[in-house]
Amino acid sequence: MRDGVAFPLDWIAIIFNPSFPYRFSHMMVASYLTVAFVVAGVGARYQLKGRHPELARTMLRMGLELAIVLAPVQALIGDMHGLNTLHHRPAKIAGMEAHWENDGPVPLVVLAVPNEIAEHNDYEIAIPYLGSLILSHSLTGGIPALKDFPPKDRPPVLPIFLSFRIMVGIGFLFIFMAGAGGILWLFRRLDRARLYLLALRGCWPLGFITIIAGWTTTEVGRQPWVAHGVLRTADAASPILAMSIAVFIALFVLVYGVVFGAGIRYIRRLIKKGPETKPAAEPEILANRPISAAFEEGQAAENVAIASQRAE
């Protein structure tokens, strides 16, 4: 920091920070899983309607093959990413788990309404010891709690508590769907399992929701810092009028809403239309060497003429 301005000292260290391998792997696998369930979901839709049966079976199997491998791998990467975050950003983990104070083994809070004013959870549903097992790999292990940090250094609890559970919940749903599909495939019942195909058809947008929830957890969870321990978000704010920011955000939401809305509508039309079943017309092949091709064509015609004369 110089005169209130943050200057980077080492871009390589900034980019390849301790969370980079986990964050990169987590995002890449999430992208492939999203595609896997889109492909499998479209295949399930065609299978249910009896359209393009061969292509439907191919899409089902391609999507499930990828999901069967990547869904459990993603859970493993997520666990390692969580342990890395606990080591480097414990306040974020405490906020994600709505863990307010250390009073023994940590329960896993399944659902609750975090109350940041009273510093406790309302309407909490929790599983004893499971939080310790997940976060410390021990039934009695402890983790830093929100009350261990000054209120000004805590992230907003409710948004990351909810977004993290959306992400994890869909992740476990993907594991279940991949496993169930694998079992049905193994017993040759995949194409006839109507209830499973209906559920799989509805899974196609969930990967996109999971990615948005994950990035919400990441970016809101980093608060109140832009650069942890160096620059706060409040100190990095530009001196711009609130009305200007409000107008910019409104335009941003409007433009992206139109773009994404049009994109989703177009994708749905493509899915409804289905793949082309007519064989494509063979394109006219152009010679790479036009002069040689002309010579070879003339030579071929001359050979035909000679053969005709001999036949006479």
N, C-alpha and C positions, 0 to 999 in steps of 0.2 A: 504494500500500500504506500502510495506517495501522494500527499496532499488530498487524501480521501478518494484516490483513484486506484483501482486494482489493476496491476500489470502482471501478465503471465511471465513466469521465469523459465519454464520448461514445457513446451507444448507436448513433447513426447510423454513426459510424466503425467501431464494432464489427461491426454487421450487414453494412454495405457495405464490407467489408475488401477488400484486393487480390485475394483468391481468390474473392470472391463471384460475379462474372460467369461464371468458368470452372466453379466447383463447381455453381452453379445450372443452367447449360446442360447440363453433363455429366449431372446427375441427371435433368433433364426428358427429355432424349433417351433416356437409359437406360430410363425408365418407358415411353415410347412404343415403344421397341424390344421391351421385354418383352411388351407387349400385342400387338404385331405378330406375334411368333413364337407366342404363345398362339393367336391367331386362325388363323394359317396352319397351325399344328400340328393344331388341331381339324379344319380343313378337309381336311388330308391324311388324317387318320384316317377321316373319312367317305368320302373319295374311295376309299381302299383297300378299304373294306367295301361300297362301292356304295350307301351310304345318302345320302339327300338330295343327289343329284348336282348340282342347280342351286345349292343353298346351299353345297355343298362347294366348287364352282368359284368362287363369289363370295368365300368366306372366304379361299381360297388366294390369289386375286388381290389382295384388299384388304390382306392381311398382307404379301405380297411387295412390293407397291407402296411401302408405308411402309418396309419393311426395306431395299429397294434404295436409297432416298434417305438414310435415317438411319444405316445401318451405317457407310458411309465418312465421313459427317459426324461421327459419334461419335469415330472415330479421329482426325480433325483436331482436335476439341475436346480430346480426351485429350492430344494432343501439346502443345497450348497450355497446358493445365492443368499438365502435367508441367514445362514450362519455367518457368511461374509459381512452382510449388512449389520448383523448383531455386533460383530467385532468393531466395525468402523463407524456405524451410525446407530448406536443403541437407542437413542431417543425415537428414531423412526420406527424401530421394531416395537418399542413400548406403545407407540401410538397405534400402529397397525393392530396390536393385540388388545388395545384398551386396558393395558395393565398399569394400574395406578400406584400400587404400593407393594412392597415385599413383605408378605406376612406368611411365608411358608412356600411349599411347592406351588408352582404356577398352574392354574387351571387353563384350559382352552375355552375361551369365551366364544361360543357358537353364535349367539345373537344377543344384542343389547342395544341400549340407546346411551352412548357415552355422554355424561353430563360434565362438561368442562368447568362449569361454575362451581358445582359441589364437589368436583374431583372424584366421582365414582360413576358406576354404571347403573342405569335404571333398567328394570325388566330383564335382568341378566339371566341367560341360560348358558351354563358352563359345564364342562366335563373335568372333574378333578384330576390333577397330575398330568394330563395330556399335554398341556402347554410346556411343562418342564421337559417331558419326553421329546417333544418335537424340537424345541429350541436349544436344549442342552444335552439331548440324548441320555438323560438321566431322570428318573422319577422324582428326585428331590432337588434337582438343579434349579438355581435361581437366575433371573435376568434383571437388568436395571429396569426400574419402574419410572413412570412419568413424574412422580413426586420427587424423584432423585434429581430432576432438572428444574431450573427456574422456569416459571410459566412463560417467560419471554423466549426461551430456547426450545419450547415444545412445538411440534407440528400440529396443525388442525386435526383433531382426533376423529371426529365423526366421518369426514369424507374418506380418509384412508382406511378406517375400520370397515366401512361398507364396501368400498371398491376392492379391497383385498379379498373380502369374502366372496364377492361376485367372481373374481378371477379364480380363486381356489375352488369354489363350488363348481364352476363350469369345467375346470381342469379335471376334477374327479368324475364328473359326468362323462367327459371324453374317455377316461380310462375305463369306465363301466361299459360305455357303448362299444368301444374297441374290443374289450374282452368278450362281451356278449355276442358281437358280430363274429369274432373268431371262433367261438364255440359253435354257433349256428352254421358257420361255413364248414367247420370240421365234420359236423354230422349231416352235411348236405341239405340243410333246411333253410339256408339263408334266403333263397329266392321265394320261399313260400311263407316266411315269417311276417305276416302282415302287420302285426302290432309293432314289431321291431322296425320294419321299413317305414311305418308312419312316424315313429319317434326319430329315426335317422333323417328322414326328410326335413323335419323341423330343426335339425341341428345346424343347418348350413350357415345361419348368421351368427352363431354363438362364438365362433373364433374371433370375429371382428369385435364383438362386445368384450371378449376377454382381453384383447390387446388394448382397447381403450381403457378398460378398468385397470390393467397393469400399469399403463403409463400415467394414469391418474394417481395411483399409489406412489409411483416413483417421484413425480414432479410436485405433488402436494406434500408428500412425505419429506421432501428436502427442506421445506420451510422451517424456520424463517430465514434460511440462508440461500444466497445465490452461489457463493463459494463457501463451503462449510468452514466456519471458524475464521473466515477472512472478510467476507462482505455480506451484509444482511440485505434482504430484498427491499426493506424500507429505505436503506441507504442507497440502493442502486436505482431507485425510481427516478425517472426523468421529471423535470419541472414542467409538466404538461397539464393543461386544464382538464379537470375531470370530465367535462362535457365532450372534449375532443376524444378522450379515451373511450367514452361511452359510445360515441358515434362510430369510431373505428371498430370497436368490438361488435356493434350491431351490424355494420357492413360485412365484417368478417363472417359472422354467423349466417347472414343472409346469403352471401356468395357461396360459401361452402355448403349451406343447406340446399341451394339450387343445384350445385354441381353433384353433390352426393345423391340427392333425390333423383336427378336425371340419370345418373349412373346406375343406381339400383333399379330404376324403372327399365332401363335398357337391358340390364342383365336378366331381369325377370322375363322380358320379351324374348330374349335369346333362348332362355331355358324353356319357355312355353312353346316356342317354335320348334326347338329340337335341332339336331344335326342334319345336314343334308344327306339324303340317302341315295340320290341319283349319282351315278359315276361321273366324275368330272371329265369334260372333253379334253382329249389329249392335245397339248399345245403343239403348235407347229415347231419343229426342230430346225433351228438355223445352224448352218455349218459354222464352226469356229474359224475355218480357213476358206472363205468363199471362192478364191481363185482355184485352190486345189480341188474343192468340191465340184466346181464347174468342169474342170479337166477330167475328174473321175467320172462325172455323169456323161460327158462326151465319149470317153473311152468305153463306158458300159454300152452306150447306144451303138458304137462301132462294132463291138463284139457281138451284139445281137444281130446286126446286119450280116456279118460274116457267117454266123451260124445259120441264118436263113438261106444264104446263097449255097452253102454246103448241103443243106437239106434238099434244095431243089436239084 
